[in-house]
Amino acid sequence: MKHSSFYLTFLTILFIFPLLLWSESTSNEKKIEILIPDGSSGDSDWGKDFLQFEDLDLLGDASEENSKNLFEKAKENFLQSVDRFRKTNELMNLKRKEFDSLSFEADRYEWQKKVAAKILKEQLPET
């Protein structure tokens, strides 16, 4: 007797559960209809007051003349950058030559140079 009541309860739940799910889905559809009116009701102004479409300017001024002007500006900026690099490089080489031409007190005589080189060689580990 216990088994038959279990099966009866199980079958009842099995049939009622899909009906509950189906009834919930229909109520959701009604909510969607309310949110998005179709304009069938007389007092609805859906679709009557429309805004004019405008062309969107997605690319900006993408004309050939504007592209040429931008290319010329980029070319000028590039040439200025290269010119600054060359001037800086020349200035660096000039300062390097100036520094190399300086004679330090320790390098005045040949024997001082030899002693400094020997000391430096002793301090550096051989590889």
Steps between C-alpha positions, in 0.01 A plus 500: 500500500783734573656444161186583309453831686860591424453430130175694495665802664798477268281487188291792622810714554639386167192627314443820703859629488511558119163676519639740759802575282282556193271743686802706615632531146166638375500768770851604390380533142224735614759714677698524178189607310441774753858622480506505119165629374389421149298820453168322456328686784343834403648707782855381431733740320746225416648565157311827441762744629822397331834675489673574174800285422828681455813381330762423760845641440697188591823571315521873561653699219650210308545692178807460283606861563481456877700176476769678297520783755532254789767307309698822440479591870620151597785529249606839644492362855708201395760719327521726806554196723776366275662846489495524882653153524784592262573826684502321835728229361742760361502687832567175686793415270641852544482474879659153487793636296534791742512261794754276326723799428517598867819395674459399859764546765553125532550457124753776444807278471547165330620323814181611682289344227690170528462489878127577478453225238694251715292581809181472300608165358579364847162611636296340223451123528609303196234312313 
